[in-house]
Amino acid sequence: MGIAPRGLMSLRFIIMRKKTSIFMLVCWVFGSALFLVTYFFVTHLMLATHDLLDLKRLAGQNDGNGTGLSAKSLAADFSDTPEGRSLVIRARRYADLSQKTHIVDGMVVDRDDTGKFIHQCDSLLFSSLRYVALEHLGFHDLSRPAWEAIQKSRTPKAGWLRHPRCPETPLSRDMIMGILAVLSQSPQNAAQVMQWTREDLHRFNGYISDGPFYISFFSPGFRAAFDEMAMVGGEPSSGLAWSFWTTEFDAWTADGDYRSHLVALTIWLEFEIEKMGKWKHRSGSTIDAVAFVIDPWMNVQLRDLRLAWSAQTLLRTDPDNLFFHWLALKSVGALSPQRRVSLANLLLAMPAFPEDRLPTNCDRRADYVWQRPSSQTRERRAPCSEVFSGTDFLWMSALLLENP
């Protein structure tokens, strides 16, 4: 009778030791992984920072012969160059054509060869980017109804929808990036839209829909974007914890697919937020965790370089992506009129953007080329079975034509 309790105690002791061993093993594995990721991130950051400082010094040079990265062009205004005028003409043609054939319920879609609309479940993002482009291009006759339609894509019960005709597919983070892009332009009723989005975030407990975690979680970087935009406009923040920028880490882990495009949009959005106004308390970022090591060693303020570092890192994932190229130049102050002329020539010459019609999947494989690997801008299918809206051309034209 006395042996059984002692045996039971021994069994419990063995089980506890095994649990402790498993716990220690898990801690060791995760601790080692975290150390390795941090080590490689810091090492890459230091090497890239050294190159970036050289690039910024080069960008600030002008030897009088126009060879510096930020050297002034002979044209005082890019929009007055032949390339600038060509961009405006083709952009207006694309905008008018897409308005006639690629708008359903006020929001942009693509079409198949039978005329049926397709890709409507990506519409919230691309309708939002189209609105931003139309505003920058000065096509206000088209941007105003576009914004009205975007607002109608939200319902009090379901929150934001990808498209009114795509009510069942859960909303993803990249769709909300579109809304944030629109709000950065301070459109009419922006405060109300911020309030709607804030209510949705709390209704879904920190998510932007009731979809799976991996698509609907409102990540720390998105929270930082929302909170800073709200504070600039004098609105309440989201009130959610863990609000900090992850742009530089996301750029480091990007691999050139649609996630890279999302990082690029985040960098662009940060630039837009900076233009909206100044505020006292910026959100933290992942780079703050290592800046105290690198700043004194390299005599820099790493936080001041984080967007430039992120843009240069992103460009390495796909050097032929013109959107990434534009961001990299802008981030170091090297987006001179002459360089915008060079980028415009590349854009106008791309087979992905025909001069007198909207692009098809005979011209390129990707529906929106800046969010796909550049190889997909050169691949062609036959016969033609899809006609795209050309929003990607409007977006890039708007960036090149805006005042730096």
N, C-alpha and C positions, 0 to 999 in steps of 0.2 A: 504493500500500500504506500510505503514511503518512497519507493523507487520511482513510481510513475510521475509524481510531481517533479522530481529532480530531472528525470528524462525530458519532461515537457519543457522545463526551464532551459535545458541544454539545447533543445530544438529551437526554442524561441531565440536563444542567443546566436545560434548558427544562422537563422533567418535574418536577424538584425545585422550580423556581420556581412552577409551577402548583399543586403540592401545598401549598407554603407559603402561597400566596395563598388557596387554598380553606380551609386551616386558620385563617388570619387572619380570613377572612370569617365562618367558623363561630363563632370566639371573639367577634368583634364583635357578631354577632347575639345570641348567648346572653348576652353581657355586658350588652348594651343591654336585653334583655328582663328580666334579673335586676335591673338598676338600676331599671327602670320599676315592676316588681312591688314591690320594696322601698320605692320612693318612695311609691307609692299606699298600701301597707300602713301605713307609718309615718304618713302624713298622715291616713288614716282613723283610725288608732289614737289620734293626738293629739286629733282632734276628738271622738271617742267618749269618750275619757278625761275631757275637760272636762265633757261632758254627764253622764257617770257620777258624777263627783264631786258635781255638783249634785244628782243623784238620791239619792246616799248621804246627803248632808246633809239632804235632805227626808225620807228614810226615818227619820232619827234624831230628827226633830222631832215634838213632840206639844204642841199649843197649849192643851191642856186641853179642847178641844171634840171631840176624836177625829178631827181632820182630817189629822193626820200619817200618812204611809204605814205606820208601825209602831205607830200608836195602838192601844191595847188595846181589845178588844171587851168589851161588857157580859157576854158569856159567858166564864167563866173557862176552859172547855175546849170546843173545837169539837165534839168527839164527843158532848157533851151538848146540842147545839143540835138543833132539828128537822131541819135539813139534814144534820147529821152522822149522826143516827139513820136518816134516809132512805137515805143512802149505804150504811150497813151492811146494811140490809134488802135493798136491790136487789143489792148485791154478793154477799150470801149466796145470793140467788135465782139469780144468774148462775152462781156457783160450783157450786151443786148441779145446775143444768140442764146445764152443760157437762160436769160429772163423769159424768152419766148418758149423754150422747149424743155428746160431742166428745172422748173420750179413747180412743186406740188405742195399745196397748202401753204404757199409762201416760202417754202424751204427747199434747198437745193438737193437734187438727186442726180443719178446717172440714168441712162436709157439703154435697153438692149436693142437688137436689130429689128424687133417687132414693135418697138415704141413703148414697151412696158417699162415703168420706172423700177430701178434697182438701187441697191446700196442705201436705201432710205434709213436703215438703222444706224448709219454713221452720220446722219444729216445734221444733228445738233452741233457737232464739232465743225464741220465744213461750212454750214450755214453761218456760224459765228465768225469763222475766218473770212468768209466772203463778205460779211458785213464790215469787218475791220478794213479789208482791202478797199471796198467801195467808198468808205468814209475817207481813207487816206488819198484815194484817187480823185476825190471830189465829185463822185457820181451819187449825189445825195438823192436824186430822184429814184434811185434804186435802193439805196441803203435804208431809207426811212421805212418803206414797207417791209424790208427784210427784217428789221429789228422788231416791228410789230408782230410779224409771224413767229419769230423766235420766242417772244413772250407768251404767245398762245400755245407753245409746246409744253407748257407746264400746267398741271392740274393740281388743285388743292389736295386731292387724295393720294395721287401717285407721285407727286413731285415732278421733276423735270423728265420729259420723255425724249428719247432719241429722235423721234419724229411722231407727229400725231397718228400716223398709220403704222407705227411700230411700238404699240403700247405694252407688249408682253416681254420684250427683251430688257433685262435689267440694265440700268444706267451704269456706265463705267467712268473712271476718273477722267479719261481723256475728253469725254463729252463736257464735263464740268470745266475743263481747261478752256473750252470754247467760250463758255459763259464768262469766265474770268477775263478772257481776252476782250470780249465785248465791253465788260464793265470798266476795263482800263481806259476806254475811250470816253468815259463819262457820258453815256447816252441819256436821253430823256427817260425818267422813271428808274434810274439806276439804284437809288436808295431803296425803292420798293422791291426791286429784284434781289438786292443784297439781303433784305429782310426775308423774302421767300426762301432763299437758299439757306440762310441761317436757321430758319424754322425746320427745313427739311433735315439738316444735319442733326438737330436735336431730336427730331421725331424718329430718325433711324439710328439714334445712339452713336453718333460719330461716323456713320456711313452716309453715302449719298443715294443709296437705294437699298432695297431688301435683297439684292443679288449676292452672289458668293463674295467671300472676303477678298479674294485676290483681284476682283475688279471694282468693288464698291467701297472699300475702306478709304476714308478720306485721310490720306497719309500726312505725316508731319510737314512735308514740303508744300502740299496743297493748303494745309491749315495756315502756314506762314504767309502764302500768297493772299489768301482770303483776308487774314487778319490785318496785314499791312495795307491792303487796298481799302479795307474798311476804315482803318485809323486815319489814312490820308484824307478820306472823304468825311471824317468826323462821325463815322458810324460805329456802333459797337462791334467788337471782335466776335469770333465764333464762340468764344468761351470754352473752347476745347483745350485739354492739356496736350503736351507734346507737340507744340507748334514751333518748328524750326526748319530752316532751309536745308535741303539735301542735294541741291543742284550739283555740287562738285563731286559728291560720291556717285550720284546717278550718272554723271558724264563719264566718270572713270570706269564704271561697269557697263556702259552702253556698248552695243555691238553692231550698230548700223541699221537696225530695223526700226519698226514703228516706235519703239521705246526711245530710240535716239531722237526721233522727231519730237516726242513729248518733252524730252530734256531741252531740246532747242527752243520749243515754245516757252518753256519755263524761263530760260535765259532771256528771251525776248520780253517776256512779261515783266521780269525784274527791271529791265531797262525802261519799260513803259511806266512802272510804278515809280521809278526814280523821277521820271518827267512829271508825274502827277503832283508831286510836292515833297517837301522834306518834313520829317518827323523825328522826334527825340529818340524813340526806343525802337531800333531795328530788331527783328527777330534774330535769334542765334542761328548758327549753321554748323554742319559737321566739321567744317574746317577750323572752327574755334577750338576743338578738342586737341589739335596739334599745333596751332599757331604759336602757342607759348614756347614751343621747342624751336620752331623754324625762324620766327621773327628776329630774335637776337642773334642767331647764328648767321643768317643771311642778310641782316640789316634791312628788313622789309616789314611792311604791314600786310600780312598775308590776306587779311580780309578784304583789303582794297583791290586785291588781284584775283579774287575768287571767280568773278564772272569771266574775266579774260582767260584765266586758267581753264575754266570749264568749257568755254567756247573753243579754245585751241585743242583741248583734249577731244572734244566732240568731232572736230574737223578731221582728226586722224582716223576716225572710224570710217569716214567716207569723204575723201578729199574732193570728189567730183560733185558733191551736193552743194548747189549754189546757195541755198538757205544757210547751211553751215558755214560756207565761205563768207557770206555777208556778215554773219554773227562774229566770226573770228576777226574780220577787219574792223568792225564797229567796236569790238571789245578793247582794242588797243589804239583807238582813235585814228585809224588808217583808212577810213572810208572816204577818201578824197573824191572829187568829181571825176577825175581821170580813172580811178579804179571802178567807180560806178559805171562809167562808159564801157570798161572792159567786161564787167559782169553782164551789162545789158547786151553786149554783142554776143556773149555766150548764150544768154537766155533766148534771144531772138533767133539764133542759129540752130537751136535744139530741134531735132525732128519731132520731139514730143509735143511741140506747140506749133501746129500748122498756121500759116498766115491768115487764111481766108475761111476757116471753118473750125469747129470745136474738135479737140483731139479724140481719137478712137483707139481701141486696143490693137489696131494695125500700126499705129504710130509708136506706141509704147505699151508695155504690159501693165504698168502701175496705174491705178485710178487717180492717185494723188502722189506725184513723183517725189516730193520732199520727205515723205514718210516711208519710202521704200529704198532698198539699196540701189545705187545708181545704175547697176547692171540692168535693172528692170525698166529704166528709161530708154534703153537701147534695144531691148528685146521686142520682137513684133510677132503677132499672130495673124494668120490668114485662115479663113476669111474674117473680115471685120464683123464683130458681133456686139460690141458695146461702144457707146458714145459718152464721153466724160464731160463734166461741166466746165472744165477749164479753171476751176477755182485756184488751182496751184499757180497758174500763170498770173491771175489777178493778184494773188498774195505777193509773189516775188516782185512784180512790177510796182506794187504799192511801196514795198520796202525800198526799192532803188530810187523811187521818185520822191520820197519824203525828204523833208529838210533835216539834215543831220544835226 
